[in-house]
Amino acid sequence: MRFVRENTISCVSEINDESSLFIPEGFNNNIKWNLGHIYVVQEKFAFNIIIERTTMQKNIFDLFSTGTKPTDWGEKVLPTISELIHLLEKQVDRIEQTLEFRLKEVVEKPFTTSTGLTLSTVEELLSFCLYHEGMHFATIKSFKRIIRNERMNNVH
């Protein structure tokens, strides 16, 4: 989990807030949404489903949960890229401290993903988060490439 998160954070460490808001043609979201969404889903799977206390603020959930998109944000105050990175960094520590010795624990209410996979232990929930974060990491890398190409095209 730490390896995956460090790669995600490393990938966005050079991104500024303006670039993080760019929505490439044909897509519904941006780098900032992908980062916030990774955080929200991990909070849900590591804390909410397991019925542990979460520190997630409601505004973060409202901005980045499944089914949301930046075009719905309107005039809402957004966290900065550095604030999202900070949340993502601290999240891994909180998960380790809370769940390190509970991986085999069966959850009270198993969770079935949109693809029909049922997750019933802490370990399964956290493992799914690795897959989920990897998908969004790939999207972020693609968006960075698109942003870089846009800049190159605007220079010429």
PyRosetta script that sets phi, psi and omega in degrees:
from pyrosetta import init, pose_from_sequence

init()
pose = pose_from_sequence("MRFVRENTISCVSEINDESSLFIPEGFNNNIKWNLGHIYVVQEKFAFNIIIERTTMQKNIFDLFSTGTKPTDWGEKVLPTISELIHLLEKQVDRIEQTLEFRLKEVVEKPFTTSTGLTLSTVEELLSFCLYHEGMHFATIKSFKRIIRNERMNNVH")
pose.set_psi(1, -42.2)
pose.set_omega(1, -179.7)
pose.set_phi(2, -66.0)
pose.set_psi(2, -40.1)
pose.set_omega(2, 179.0)
pose.set_phi(3, -59.8)
pose.set_psi(3, -47.2)
pose.set_omega(3, -179.6)
pose.set_phi(4, -62.4)
pose.set_psi(4, -46.2)
pose.set_omega(4, -178.0)
pose.set_phi(5, -64.8)
pose.set_psi(5, -41.8)
pose.set_omega(5, 179.2)
pose.set_phi(6, -61.8)
pose.set_psi(6, -36.8)
pose.set_omega(6, 177.0)
pose.set_phi(7, -66.7)
pose.set_psi(7, -41.7)
pose.set_omega(7, 178.4)
pose.set_phi(8, -60.9)
pose.set_psi(8, -48.8)
pose.set_omega(8, -178.4)
pose.set_phi(9, -64.4)
pose.set_psi(9, -42.2)
pose.set_omega(9, 178.7)
pose.set_phi(10, -60.5)
pose.set_psi(10, -38.0)
pose.set_omega(10, -178.7)
pose.set_phi(11, -63.9)
pose.set_psi(11, -31.0)
pose.set_omega(11, -175.6)
pose.set_phi(12, -107.0)
pose.set_psi(12, 1.9)
pose.set_omega(12, -174.2)
pose.set_phi(13, -62.5)
pose.set_psi(13, -24.9)
pose.set_omega(13, -179.4)
pose.set_phi(14, -97.7)
pose.set_psi(14, -1.8)
pose.set_omega(14, -176.9)
pose.set_phi(15, -80.1)
pose.set_psi(15, 134.9)
pose.set_omega(15, 175.1)
pose.set_phi(16, -95.4)
pose.set_psi(16, 169.5)
pose.set_omega(16, -176.1)
pose.set_phi(17, -61.6)
pose.set_psi(17, -38.5)
pose.set_omega(17, -179.6)
pose.set_phi(18, -62.2)
pose.set_psi(18, -48.3)
pose.set_omega(18, 179.2)
pose.set_phi(19, -64.8)
pose.set_psi(19, -33.8)
pose.set_omega(19, -177.5)
pose.set_phi(20, -66.7)
pose.set_psi(20, -17.3)
pose.set_omega(20, -178.6)
pose.set_phi(21, -94.0)
pose.set_psi(21, -6.2)
pose.set_omega(21, -178.1)
pose.set_phi(22, -68.2)
pose.set_psi(22, 126.3)
pose.set_omega(22, 176.8)
pose.set_phi(23, -105.8)
pose.set_psi(23, 111.2)
pose.set_omega(23, 179.9)
pose.set_phi(24, -64.1)
pose.set_psi(24, 150.0)
pose.set_omega(24, 179.1)
pose.set_phi(25, -56.4)
pose.set_psi(25, 133.1)
pose.set_omega(25, 179.1)
pose.set_phi(26, 89.4)
pose.set_psi(26, -0.2)
pose.set_omega(26, 179.8)
pose.set_phi(27, -116.5)
pose.set_psi(27, 161.8)
pose.set_omega(27, -179.6)
pose.set_phi(28, -102.6)
pose.set_psi(28, -10.5)
pose.set_omega(28, -173.7)
pose.set_phi(29, -140.3)
pose.set_psi(29, -174.7)
pose.set_omega(29, -175.2)
pose.set_phi(30, -136.9)
pose.set_psi(30, -177.2)
pose.set_omega(30, -178.9)
pose.set_phi(31, -62.8)
pose.set_psi(31, -43.4)
pose.set_omega(31, -178.9)
pose.set_phi(32, -59.8)
pose.set_psi(32, -43.9)
pose.set_omega(32, 179.4)
pose.set_phi(33, -63.0)
pose.set_psi(33, -43.4)
pose.set_omega(33, 179.9)
pose.set_phi(34, -60.0)
pose.set_psi(34, -42.8)
pose.set_omega(34, 178.3)
pose.set_phi(35, -63.7)
pose.set_psi(35, -48.4)
pose.set_omega(35, 179.2)
pose.set_phi(36, -62.4)
pose.set_psi(36, -36.7)
pose.set_omega(36, 179.9)
pose.set_phi(37, -67.5)
pose.set_psi(37, -41.0)
pose.set_omega(37, 175.2)
pose.set_phi(38, -56.2)
pose.set_psi(38, -46.6)
pose.set_omega(38, -179.2)
pose.set_phi(39, -61.6)
pose.set_psi(39, -48.2)
pose.set_omega(39, -176.2)
pose.set_phi(40, -63.1)
pose.set_psi(40, -45.9)
pose.set_omega(40, -178.6)
pose.set_phi(41, -64.8)
pose.set_psi(41, -41.0)
pose.set_omega(41, 179.1)
pose.set_phi(42, -65.2)
pose.set_psi(42, -38.5)
pose.set_omega(42, 175.8)
pose.set_phi(43, -60.6)
pose.set_psi(43, -44.5)
pose.set_omega(43, -179.5)
pose.set_phi(44, -60.9)
pose.set_psi(44, -48.8)
pose.set_omega(44, -175.5)
pose.set_phi(45, -75.5)
pose.set_psi(45, -33.5)
pose.set_omega(45, -176.9)
pose.set_phi(46, -88.1)
pose.set_psi(46, -20.5)
pose.set_omega(46, -175.7)
pose.set_phi(47, -128.1)
pose.set_psi(47, -57.3)
pose.set_omega(47, -174.6)
pose.set_phi(48, -59.3)
pose.set_psi(48, -51.6)
pose.set_omega(48, -177.2)
pose.set_phi(49, -64.4)
pose.set_psi(49, -34.3)
pose.set_omega(49, -178.8)
pose.set_phi(50, -82.4)
pose.set_psi(50, -4.5)
pose.set_omega(50, -178.6)
pose.set_phi(51, 61.8)
pose.set_psi(51, 51.5)
pose.set_omega(51, 172.5)
pose.set_phi(52, -113.4)
pose.set_psi(52, 157.5)
pose.set_omega(52, 179.3)
pose.set_phi(53, -69.2)
pose.set_psi(53, 133.6)
pose.set_omega(53, 176.3)
pose.set_phi(54, -109.5)
pose.set_psi(54, 152.6)
pose.set_omega(54, 177.3)
pose.set_phi(55, -103.7)
pose.set_psi(55, 9.5)
pose.set_omega(55, -176.6)
pose.set_phi(56, -67.2)
pose.set_psi(56, 131.6)
pose.set_omega(56, 176.9)
pose.set_phi(57, -78.4)
pose.set_psi(57, 146.1)
pose.set_omega(57, -177.7)
pose.set_phi(58, -58.8)
pose.set_psi(58, -38.8)
pose.set_omega(58, -178.9)
pose.set_phi(59, -63.5)
pose.set_psi(59, -32.9)
pose.set_omega(59, 177.3)
pose.set_phi(60, -66.3)
pose.set_psi(60, -45.1)
pose.set_omega(60, 178.0)
pose.set_phi(61, -60.2)
pose.set_psi(61, -45.6)
pose.set_omega(61, -177.4)
pose.set_phi(62, -64.1)
pose.set_psi(62, -31.7)
pose.set_omega(62, -178.0)
pose.set_phi(63, -81.5)
pose.set_psi(63, -34.6)
pose.set_omega(63, -165.5)
pose.set_phi(64, -122.5)
pose.set_psi(64, 4.8)
pose.set_omega(64, -178.6)
pose.set_phi(65, -72.0)
pose.set_psi(65, 166.5)
pose.set_omega(65, -179.8)
pose.set_phi(66, -55.8)
pose.set_psi(66, 133.7)
pose.set_omega(66, 179.1)
pose.set_phi(67, 94.4)
pose.set_psi(67, -9.3)
pose.set_omega(67, 177.6)
pose.set_phi(68, -89.2)
pose.set_psi(68, 164.0)
pose.set_omega(68, 175.5)
pose.set_phi(69, -154.9)
pose.set_psi(69, 153.0)
pose.set_omega(69, -176.9)
pose.set_phi(70, -56.1)
pose.set_psi(70, -30.8)
pose.set_omega(70, -179.1)
pose.set_phi(71, -66.7)
pose.set_psi(71, -14.1)
pose.set_omega(71, 176.6)
pose.set_phi(72, -91.4)
pose.set_psi(72, -6.3)
pose.set_omega(72, -174.9)
pose.set_phi(73, -67.5)
pose.set_psi(73, -32.4)
pose.set_omega(73, -179.1)
pose.set_phi(74, 58.6)
pose.set_psi(74, -129.0)
pose.set_omega(74, -176.9)
pose.set_phi(75, -97.6)
pose.set_psi(75, 15.3)
pose.set_omega(75, -179.2)
pose.set_phi(76, -61.7)
pose.set_psi(76, 146.5)
pose.set_omega(76, 176.6)
pose.set_phi(77, -77.0)
pose.set_psi(77, 124.6)
pose.set_omega(77, -177.5)
pose.set_phi(78, -100.1)
pose.set_psi(78, 147.7)
pose.set_omega(78, 171.8)
pose.set_phi(79, -67.8)
pose.set_psi(79, 150.7)
pose.set_omega(79, 175.9)
pose.set_phi(80, -75.5)
pose.set_psi(80, 165.8)
pose.set_omega(80, 175.8)
pose.set_phi(81, -58.7)
pose.set_psi(81, -42.5)
pose.set_omega(81, -179.0)
pose.set_phi(82, -66.3)
pose.set_psi(82, -33.9)
pose.set_omega(82, 175.9)
pose.set_phi(83, -66.4)
pose.set_psi(83, -41.3)
pose.set_omega(83, 177.5)
pose.set_phi(84, -65.0)
pose.set_psi(84, -42.2)
pose.set_omega(84, 177.7)
pose.set_phi(85, -60.2)
pose.set_psi(85, -43.0)
pose.set_omega(85, 178.4)
pose.set_phi(86, -60.2)
pose.set_psi(86, -45.6)
pose.set_omega(86, 177.7)
pose.set_phi(87, -59.7)
pose.set_psi(87, -43.9)
pose.set_omega(87, -179.2)
pose.set_phi(88, -65.4)
pose.set_psi(88, -38.7)
pose.set_omega(88, 178.7)
pose.set_phi(89, -64.0)
pose.set_psi(89, -46.9)
pose.set_omega(89, -176.7)
pose.set_phi(90, -70.8)
pose.set_psi(90, -27.3)
pose.set_omega(90, -176.7)
pose.set_phi(91, -60.5)
pose.set_psi(91, -43.5)
pose.set_omega(91, -178.9)
pose.set_phi(92, -61.1)
pose.set_psi(92, -42.9)
pose.set_omega(92, 178.5)
pose.set_phi(93, -61.0)
pose.set_psi(93, -44.6)
pose.set_omega(93, -179.4)
pose.set_phi(94, -63.0)
pose.set_psi(94, -40.6)
pose.set_omega(94, 179.9)
pose.set_phi(95, -65.3)
pose.set_psi(95, -45.6)
pose.set_omega(95, 178.7)
pose.set_phi(96, -59.9)
pose.set_psi(96, -46.6)
pose.set_omega(96, -178.4)
pose.set_phi(97, -62.8)
pose.set_psi(97, -37.2)
pose.set_omega(97, -175.5)
pose.set_phi(98, -84.6)
pose.set_psi(98, -36.5)
pose.set_omega(98, -167.3)
pose.set_phi(99, -119.0)
pose.set_psi(99, 1.8)
pose.set_omega(99, -174.7)
pose.set_phi(100, -51.1)
pose.set_psi(100, -40.3)
pose.set_omega(100, -176.1)
pose.set_phi(101, -105.1)
pose.set_psi(101, 18.2)
pose.set_omega(101, -176.1)
pose.set_phi(102, -121.7)
pose.set_psi(102, 15.6)
pose.set_omega(102, -172.3)
pose.set_phi(103, -59.2)
pose.set_psi(103, -35.7)
pose.set_omega(103, -177.2)
pose.set_phi(104, -86.3)
pose.set_psi(104, -3.7)
pose.set_omega(104, -178.3)
pose.set_phi(105, -63.7)
pose.set_psi(105, 132.6)
pose.set_omega(105, 177.2)
pose.set_phi(106, -85.0)
pose.set_psi(106, 133.4)
pose.set_omega(106, -178.4)
pose.set_phi(107, -81.3)
pose.set_psi(107, 153.6)
pose.set_omega(107, -177.5)
pose.set_phi(108, -61.3)
pose.set_psi(108, -44.2)
pose.set_omega(108, 179.9)
pose.set_phi(109, -123.7)
pose.set_psi(109, 101.3)
pose.set_omega(109, 178.1)
pose.set_phi(110, -55.8)
pose.set_psi(110, 152.6)
pose.set_omega(110, -178.0)
pose.set_phi(111, -111.6)
pose.set_psi(111, 131.9)
pose.set_omega(111, 175.5)
pose.set_phi(112, -107.2)
pose.set_psi(112, 124.8)
pose.set_omega(112, -178.4)
pose.set_phi(113, -72.7)
pose.set_psi(113, 170.6)
pose.set_omega(113, 179.7)
pose.set_phi(114, -63.9)
pose.set_psi(114, -19.7)
pose.set_omega(114, 178.9)
pose.set_phi(115, -94.4)
pose.set_psi(115, 4.2)
pose.set_omega(115, 175.1)
pose.set_phi(116, 92.2)
pose.set_psi(116, 7.2)
pose.set_omega(116, 178.2)
pose.set_phi(117, -84.3)
pose.set_psi(117, 125.7)
pose.set_omega(117, 178.8)
pose.set_phi(118, -97.4)
pose.set_psi(118, 127.3)
pose.set_omega(118, -178.9)
pose.set_phi(119, -109.6)
pose.set_psi(119, 122.7)
pose.set_omega(119, -173.7)
pose.set_phi(120, -125.5)
pose.set_psi(120, -4.0)
pose.set_omega(120, 175.2)
pose.set_phi(121, -122.5)
pose.set_psi(121, 162.3)
pose.set_omega(121, 177.1)
pose.set_phi(122, -57.6)
pose.set_psi(122, -43.9)
pose.set_omega(122, -179.7)
pose.set_phi(123, -59.8)
pose.set_psi(123, -43.2)
pose.set_omega(123, 178.7)
pose.set_phi(124, -64.6)
pose.set_psi(124, -40.9)
pose.set_omega(124, 178.5)
pose.set_phi(125, -62.5)
pose.set_psi(125, -46.2)
pose.set_omega(125, -179.1)
pose.set_phi(126, -69.5)
pose.set_psi(126, -36.0)
pose.set_omega(126, 177.7)
pose.set_phi(127, -63.7)
pose.set_psi(127, -40.8)
pose.set_omega(127, 178.1)
pose.set_phi(128, -61.6)
pose.set_psi(128, -36.3)
pose.set_omega(128, 179.4)
pose.set_phi(129, -61.8)
pose.set_psi(129, -32.7)
pose.set_omega(129, 177.4)
pose.set_phi(130, -64.3)
pose.set_psi(130, -44.1)
pose.set_omega(130, 177.2)
pose.set_phi(131, -62.1)
pose.set_psi(131, -46.9)
pose.set_omega(131, -178.8)
pose.set_phi(132, -60.7)
pose.set_psi(132, -47.4)
pose.set_omega(132, -179.8)
pose.set_phi(133, -64.5)
pose.set_psi(133, -37.4)
pose.set_omega(133, 178.3)
pose.set_phi(134, -61.1)
pose.set_psi(134, -39.6)
pose.set_omega(134, 177.3)
pose.set_phi(135, -62.9)
pose.set_psi(135, -44.8)
pose.set_omega(135, -179.0)
pose.set_phi(136, -72.4)
pose.set_psi(136, -30.8)
pose.set_omega(136, 174.7)
pose.set_phi(137, -60.8)
pose.set_psi(137, -45.0)
pose.set_omega(137, 178.6)
pose.set_phi(138, -62.0)
pose.set_psi(138, -39.7)
pose.set_omega(138, 177.5)
pose.set_phi(139, -63.5)
pose.set_psi(139, -45.6)
pose.set_omega(139, 179.1)
pose.set_phi(140, -59.4)
pose.set_psi(140, -44.4)
pose.set_omega(140, 178.7)
pose.set_phi(141, -60.8)
pose.set_psi(141, -40.9)
pose.set_omega(141, 177.6)
pose.set_phi(142, -63.9)
pose.set_psi(142, -43.7)
pose.set_omega(142, 179.2)
pose.set_phi(143, -62.2)
pose.set_psi(143, -39.8)
pose.set_omega(143, 177.5)
pose.set_phi(144, -61.0)
pose.set_psi(144, -41.5)
pose.set_omega(144, 179.3)
pose.set_phi(145, -63.6)
pose.set_psi(145, -42.5)
pose.set_omega(145, 178.6)
pose.set_phi(146, -63.3)
pose.set_psi(146, -44.2)
pose.set_omega(146, 178.8)
pose.set_phi(147, -61.0)
pose.set_psi(147, -44.6)
pose.set_omega(147, 179.5)
pose.set_phi(148, -61.7)
pose.set_psi(148, -42.9)
pose.set_omega(148, 179.0)
pose.set_phi(149, -66.8)
pose.set_psi(149, -38.3)
pose.set_omega(149, 176.8)
pose.set_phi(150, -60.0)
pose.set_psi(150, -44.1)
pose.set_omega(150, 179.4)
pose.set_phi(151, -63.0)
pose.set_psi(151, -41.9)
pose.set_omega(151, -179.3)
pose.set_phi(152, -64.2)
pose.set_psi(152, -41.2)
pose.set_omega(152, -179.0)
pose.set_phi(153, -68.2)
pose.set_psi(153, -33.2)
pose.set_omega(153, -179.6)
pose.set_phi(154, -75.9)
pose.set_psi(154, -21.3)
pose.set_omega(154, 178.9)
pose.set_phi(155, -74.5)
pose.set_psi(155, -35.0)
pose.set_omega(155, -175.0)
pose.set_phi(156, -83.7)
pose.dump_pdb("model.pdb")
